[in-house]
Amino acid sequence: MPVRRKSAKAAVPQHNILLLEEYDALAAAISSALKKFAPQHFGAVARSLSEAEKLVSDLEPELFIVDVDPPWAGLTNFLEKMRTAHPNACALVIGSAIPAEIAAERGASGALQFIEKPFDLAAFGAAVQALLGPWREQKDRGMLGQLNAIDLVLAHFAANSSVVLDLRSGTKTGEIHIAGGQVLHAAAGRLNGEDALREMLSWSKPRLGEKKFSGSARRTIANWQTIVVEALRETGAEVSEARLSETEIVSVPAGKRIIVIDDTEMLLIFVEDVLATADPGLQITTAPSATEGLREIERVRPDLVLLDYSLPDFNGDELCERLLENEKTARVPVLMMSGHVPEMNAAAARLPNVVAKIEKPFLSDALVNLVQQTLEAEHAFEKQTVEEPRAPTILSEPTPPPVQEEILPEPPRRVPITLAPAESHIEQRAPTAPPAIRVAPTNGNAALLGIFVEVLSMQLTSQLQMGAIRARPASLTASLRLQSAAARSAIPAELGFQLGPTKLTGEGRISTMRLVPTSKPFQPAQMRTAFEIGGVALIPNETRARVQLTPAGTTPMTMELRADLKLDAVELTPSFQVAQLILNWSTNAVRVTLNPKAPEQTAAKFELRVLKLDDSGRIAELLLQPSK
């Protein structure tokens, strides 16, 4: 992304984000997501630590986003410099999930916040908004000025890196040896092993650096994770004691009670922060599972429950059913929040206690407004006895998301009207033309079809994994390999083939395709394996939003599509020349490769669906979905 430099005459301070990302596709996808979740911030991308150091002096970023997969050599030194230069900035690390016990004990108290890769778009949005919101100044967390040894140990664990951390606190020095993300050895003064690690984790704001791991460290630490948890508990107890007097003095009028149930830690933090900032009187309780949430609801008797649909132990709709079965909780209103939109809509229509819903990912203002409306509304919970379900007070009829031509959600919908009349292109015959002669293969009918296609757009899922590819034939020519010896002998080797009329099912799948012979033998298309990104957009979907990449320029990426088919018949002219080949598509499974000479087993597997036929009934556009 281009870097905007500060203007000396600017009257309004700029708000900036620096993304440290090596891969262009991920950088484009994350940058696109940031436009949604941080629209008031300018984003810049650095593809190396040295480039990042040059950018920060101009940008003065409020948030660093660092993808540590693969690991960066010198990451510790970079973060130490940022701690000194930008102590009030926040940092979000993308990598492997940190140990669950450490994450539960640590919460959001560290200088570095972590999100697992691949990540869900809703979780990423919650993390970004939690770190950038105005409430962060009211919370003692997430500032690089608080960077300590635990933060760095977890960063290298998330990066799966091998490194030696060098710590200095006054006259004391020490080392922590990490291999493959695991702490193997520690030494501080006369201490070694676990005692040395405990000592260094207790140091307050040591100077941090790193050295290259030699690979020869002996293992003196058996369970470093337990030691980190113990250190976090000691630090947490000290912080709690320091704040106790302030807590006793400050008095906030008790407001309505809200319970938030979600299995994403950063989303719980984000929701609690935005609601508490909007109304400091709210009494907010959070729970990471349905079981714990149900227990808290029975204990607190809240005025409103914010409930995720998909939870690790059992889903939100089942929790709602349990609430309705208990007289004490049957009248507790529920605001459901989820990226699983069809399931959430179905639950809202079926369950009377689900009075409102919001689709993930959401922005803070939308959540605050909906919560305020829901708390102020009157709710009726009579059991439904009529045929038509009673409409909740706030909940409106679900509005289907806009249909994007690039995405065909499951289950497949019927194809557009341009697909339907394909059969007429195949079966019509001139009344005076003599009938074609059809010959069926006698000793095997397997056929391998090859088509070269150009990529029109490429989508990434909410977890930034490969999604749908929309493409079109690069040319009408096709390659064909036949199993039948009789067919091979009957078809001259010098013949080439062009795509002919195609018959489709109602779901856009190919049932039969005709190939028309040409006098020119098949010539492979020129392969272009680079995908130059020209545009990035967030595409709504019935389940999760997706990132769509469109190519730049007039030379799109080229791929070869291969399909194992059956040769149904060879049609001959009255003079016994080959007129057409009829291929049967018994499956829509295909393989796609960027290297036509590569072995078959290396090609990626996709499911093919036709989006559009041309006026002659030939394939004009197609959609490739990764096989599950």
N, C-alpha and C positions, 0 to 999 in steps of 0.2 A: 504494500500500500504506500502511497506517497506520504511524505512527512511534511506536515505543516509547521513552519517556523513561527516563533512568537513575534508578534508585532510590538514595537516599542510604544506605539500609540494606542494599543488595545485598551479599552476602558473596562472590559469584562475579562476576568482571568479565564484562561483556557483550561478545560478539563480533559486530561489525556490518559490513554491506556497504552502500554507497551506489551506487545505479544512477542514472545521468544519462541519461534516455531521454524523447524528446519524444512518441512515439507510444504510445497506451494498449495496443494489441494486442501490440506488441513488449515493452512493459514487463511485461505480464502473462505472456507466454511466457517471457521471461528470468527473471522472478521464480520461476516454476514450476520451471525448470531448476535454479535456485540451491537450492531446497528439497531437491533430490536430491543435488547435489554439495557443498553446504555446509549440512547439516542442523543444525549447531550454531550457525549464524550467523543473526542477524536482518537482514532486508533492508528497505531503504526506497528509495522512488523519488522523484527530483526531476525536474521537467519544465522547469526553467530553472536557469541558473547562480546566480541570486539565491536561489532556493529551496534549492539545494544548499548554499550558504554558511550559510543559517540552520540547516540540519539537522546539519551536521558538528559544531557545537559541542556538541550533545546526544549524537550518535551515537559520535563518535571512531572512525570506520570503519577497519577493517584493510585493506579493499579498496575502491577506486573502480573502477566499470565505467562507461566513458564511450562512448556511441554518438556518433561525430562525423559521421554521415551523416544529415541535413544538418549542415554545420559550425555551431559555436557562436561567435558574436561575443564576444570577451573570454576565450576558452579559455586563452590564455597567462597572463593575469593571474590567472585562477582557479587554475591549476596552480601558479603561483608562490606564491600564498597557502597552498595545501595543502602545498607543500614546507616552508614555515616552520612551519605549525601541526601537520602530521602527517608528519614526516620518515620515520617507520618504516612508513608505510602503503604498500601496493602499488597499482598502477594498471594496468588492462587497457583498451586502446583498441580499439573496434570500428569498422572502416571499410574503405577500400580496402587491398589488399595492398601492403605496402611493397616496394621493389625487391628482387628475389631476391638479388642480389650483396650488398647491404647486410644483408639478413636473415641470410645465411649467415655473414658476417663478424662481425656483432653478436651473434648467438646470443640469449642472455637476459641480457646484461650491462647493458642500459640500465635507466633508471628507469621507463620505460613499456614495457609488453609489448603486442603487437599481435595481433589476430585478424581475418582477412578476413571481410567481410560480402558475401553471406550465408555463414554459417559452419555447419559440421557440429556436431551436438550433442556428439559424442565429443571433438572438438577443443576446444570450449568447456569441457566438463567437465574435460578435462586441464589447461587453462590455469588454471581457477579453483582446482583442487586443488593445482597446482604453486605458486600464489601464496599460498595460505592454509595449506599444510602446515607442520608444525613444522620441517621441513628448511630452510625459507626463511631461518631465523635462522643457519643454518650456511653459507649461500651469500651471497656479496657481490653481490646483484643485486635488481632489482625494487623498490627503495625510493625513494620520492619525494624523500628528502633528497639523492639523487644526480642530480636533474634537471639537464640541461645543454642546450646549443644543439642538439645532434644529436637529442635526444628531441623537441624542439619542432618542428624542421624535418620530422621524420618524422610527427609528429602532424598537422601541417597538410597534408602530402602525403596522408595517409590520409583527411583531411577534404575534399580537393580545394578548399581555401580560398584566398582572396586576402587577404594581410595583410602588415604590416611588423613584423618582430621587432625589438625594441629591447633591446640587450645592454649591460650595464655591469659592468666588472670593475675595482675600484679607481677609478683616474682615467681608465681607458680606456673609450671608448664606441664603439658600432657599430650598424649596421642590416643586416638581411637582408630583401630584398624577395621575396615569394612571390606568384605569380599562378597560380590553378588548380592549386595544389599543387606547382608547379615553381619552383625558386629561379632568379630572373632576375638579381639584382644584389645586391652587398654593398659596404659601405663601413665602414672602421674607421680613424679618424685620417686619415693621408695615403694609406692603401692603398685600392684599389678592386678590384672584380671578384673573381677567383679567389684572389688573394693576401690580400684582406681576409677572404674566407670561411675560408681556412685559418687565419688568425690568430685569428678568433673561435671556431672550433671547438676550438682548443687552450686556450682560457680555462677555468680550473677553477672550476666552480660560479658562473657569472656571475649577476647579478640579471637577471631576464627580464620583459619586458613586451611589449605589442603596440600598434600604431597602425593606423588605417584605411588600407588600400591605395588610393592615389589613381588608379592605373591608368596613370600616366605614366612609370613607371620604365623606363630603357633597359636592354637586355640586355647584361650584361658577363660573364656566366658561361655557358659552353657546355655543360659536363658537371659539374653539381654532385654527381652520384651518385659519380663517381670520387673526388672530393675527400673525400666523407664516408667512403668505404671506406678511403682512405689514413689519415685521422684515426683511424678505429677500429683499424687495424693498429698505429699508433704507440702508442695508448693500451693496446692489448692486450699489446704487447711490454713496456711499462713495468710493467704489473700482474704479468706473468709473472716478471720479474726480481725484483720486490719479494717475491714468494711463494716464490722458488726455495729460499732457505735454510730456510724452514719446511717445505717439501716434503722436503728432505734429512734434516731432524731427525726428523720424524714417521714412525714406522714402523708399518704395519698388516700383520698376518699375511696372506699371500696366500691368498685363498679361491677358490671356484669361479669359472669364467669364464662370463660371459653376454654375448650379443650381442643388441641390440634393433634391429629393422629396422622403420622407419615413416617415412612421408613428411611427417608433421606434427611440426614442430619442438617445439611445446609439449608434445606427448605424449611425445616422446623425453626431454625434460627432466623431465617428471613421473615417468615410469617409472624413469629413472635415480635421481632423488631418493628416491623411496619405497623402492626396493630397497636403495640405499646406506645409508639411514637404518636400515632393518630389520636389515641385516647389513653393517657397514662393511668387512668382509673381501672382499666380492664384487668381482671385477674386471669392470667393465661397459664395453662398447664399444657405440657407437651408429652407425647408418648410415641415411641418408635415402632409399636406393633399393635395389632388389633386386640390381643389379649391384655396388654398393659392399658390400652386405651379404654377397654370395657371396664376394667377395674377402677380407673380414675373417674369414669362417668358415674359409676355406682357410688363412689365416694364423694364426689364434688357436687353432683346434680347440676350440671352447667346450664347456662342459658342458651348456649349454642355449641355444636360440635363441628369442627372442620375436619373432614374425613377423606383420606386418600382411598380411591377404589381398590388399587392393587397393593396388598400388604403381604409380608412374608409368611405369616401363620395362617390367616384366613382373610378373605376379601371384605371390602367395606359393605357390600350388600348383605352379607351374612351377619355382620355386626349390627346393621340396622334391624334385621329380623330379630336378633336377640334382644335388642332394646325394646322392640314392640311387644315381645313376649313377657317382659317384666313390667308390672304395673308402675313401679317406681321410676322407670326410665322411658316408658312408652310415649311420653309427651315431650321428650327432649328433641328439639329441631336439629336437623343435620344439613350442613352445607357440604356437598360432595365436590371434590376436586380431583381431576384425573386427566391424563392424556389418552386414556382408553375411552374415547368418546362414545362409541356405540354401546358399550357395556354400561357406562355411566348414565346415558340417556334411558336405557332400558330399566335400570334400577330406579331412577327418579320417577319414571312413569308407573312403576309397580309398587313402590314403597311410600306410604303417606308421610312418613317422618322425614323424607328427603325433600326439603322445602326450597332449596336453591342449589345451583351447581355452577362450577367455573372450570373451563378447560385449561389444562397445563400446556405450555408454560404461560404464566400470566404476569402482568405488571403490578406494581405495588398499589397504584391508584385504583385500578379495577378491583383488586381484592378488598381494599379498605371500603370503597363505596358499597360493594355487595354485602360485606359484613354489617355495615351500619344499617343498610336497608333491611336486612334479615332480622337484626336485633329489634328494630323498631316495629316490625310487622306483627300482626296477629296471626296465629297459626291454628288451624283446626286439624284434629287427628282422628276423626271418626273413621271407623273401619269402612272400607268400600263395600257397599252392598248392591250397587247398581251396575249395569253393564259397562257404562262408560266410567273410566277412572276419574276421581275428583281431582281437579287441578289444584296444586299447591298455591299458596298465596303469592309467593314471589316467583316461583319457577315458571318460566315461559316455555312454550312449545319449542323443542329443539330445532334449531335451524341448520339444515345440512350445509357442510362446507362447500365453497365453490368448487365445481368440478374442474380439474386440471386435465388437459388432454394428455399430459405426460405420465399421469399416474392412473392406473386402473386398480382400485382397491379390491381386495378379496371380500366376498366371493365375486367372480367376474360379472360385470354388468353386460347387458346386450350392447353390441357395437353400434356405432352411429349408422345412420341410414345409408351413408355412402358405401357401406360394406355389403348390404343385403343382396343386391341384384346380380352378384357375381355369377350365379348359375346361368343367367341368360347369355353371358359372353361365351360360355362353354358349349351349350347345347344347340344354339341356333345354327341352322344349315341353310344354305341357298337351295331353293326347291329344285333347281335344275342340276345341282352338283351330284355326281355319283357318290354313293356311300363309301366311307373309308373302310379299309380292311383292318380288323383288330387282331393282333397275335399276342397270346399270353406266353410269358417265359415258362420253360418246361423244366429247367434244372437249377432253380434258385432265383429268387427275385430281389435279393438285397441290393440296395443302391446307396451310394454316399454322395450327397449333393453338397457343393461348395458355392457360397455366394459371398461376394465382397460387399461390405456395407460401410457407410460413412456415419459417424456419430453426430447426431443433432443436439443432444443434451445428455448429461450424465447426472444422476442424483446420488446423494449420500444420505443415509438414514440419520435419525436423530442421534445415533451413537457414532456417526461419521464412518460407517462402513458402507461398502458398495451397495447401491440400490438399483433402481431401474435405469436402463439405457434406451433412449429413443434414437432410432437410426433409419436410414433409407438405403436402398441398393446403390452402390457406387456405379454400377452399370447393369445392363440387362443380361449380360453374359453370365453363364454358370458353368462350373465344372461338374463332371459326373463320372463316378467309378461304378461299374456294374459287376455283380457276382456271376450272372448267367453267361456261360460260354457261348450259348446260342445267340443271346442278345448282343454280346460283344462282336461276334462274327457277322451278325446281320447289320450292325451299325458301323459304317466306315469310320476309320480312325481319324480321318481328316475333318470329320464333322465337328462343329461346335454347337452349343445350345444357348438359346435365350429363354428367359423367363416368359411363360405364357400365362393364359388365364388361370385364375386360382379360385377354387370353391371353398367357402368358409362356413363354419358352424355359426350359430347365433352368438357364440361367446368370442368370436374373432379368431378362433383357431382354424388352422388349415386342415381341410379334409382331403382334397386332392389338388395337385398342381400339374399343369402341362408344360412340357419343355418343347420348344420349337427349334428344329435343326437350322443351322446357318452354314454357309460355305466356308466360313473362317474358323479355324481351330481355336480352342480356348486360350486366351492370354491372361495370366494373373494381373490383377490391378496393382498399381504402385502402392506399396504399403507406407503409411504415415503413422508412426507409433506415438508421436508427441501429441499431448492434449494441451493446447495453449488456451488458458482461461480468459474468456472475454467478458463474462458476466456471472454474477452470483446472486441467487435469490432464495428466500425462504418460501417453500410451497406448502400450503395447508393441506391436510389429509384427514381422513375420517378417524385415524388413530393417532399418528404422530406427525408433527411438521417435519419436512425434509429440506435439505439444502440442494439446490439445483445449480449445476455448472453448465454454462453454454460456451462453445468454442469461439475464439477470436479469428478474424481473417476469413479467407476463402479456401483454406486447405485443412479441412477437418481430419480428425483421426480416422484411420481406416482399419477395419478388422475383417477377418474371415470367419464366416458363420458356416458350420458344418452340421448336417443333419443325416441321420441314418433312416432311410426310407425304404419303401417296397415298390418295385416296379410292377404296376398292375398290368400294363399292356403297352404294346407298341402298335401305333396306328400307321398303316401303310396306304399310300395312294393307289389308285387302280393300276398304275404301272409298277407297283411294288417298291416304291421309294418310301423312305421313312418320312412320315408326315408329322407325327407328334409322339412324345412319350408321356404316359400317364403315371404319375407318382402318387402313392398313397401315404399320407401322413398319419400313421397310427398313434403317434405321440407328438407333443409339442416341445419335447426336450431337445435342445441343441447344444453344441459346443462352440465356444468363441475363442479365437487366438489372435495374437498380434504377430505371430511368426508362422507362416504357412508350412515351413519345413520342420516345425517342432513336432515331437511325438504326440499322438492323439491323447494320451493320458495327462498331458500337461495343460490341455485346453480347459478353460473355465466352463462350468455347466450353467445353463440358463433355461428358462421357460419362455417360449416365443408366443407372441400374440400379434396379429396384424391390426394396425390402426386405420389404414386407409388403402384403398385400391385406386388405380388410375382408371381412365375411361375405357381401357381395354381389359379391365379385370386383372391387371398385374399388380403385384405388391408395390405400393408407393411409400408407405411408412410402416415400421414395425416397432414393437416394444419388447425388450428383453428384461426379464426379472430373474435375479439370482436364484438358483435352485436351493431349497432348504435342505 
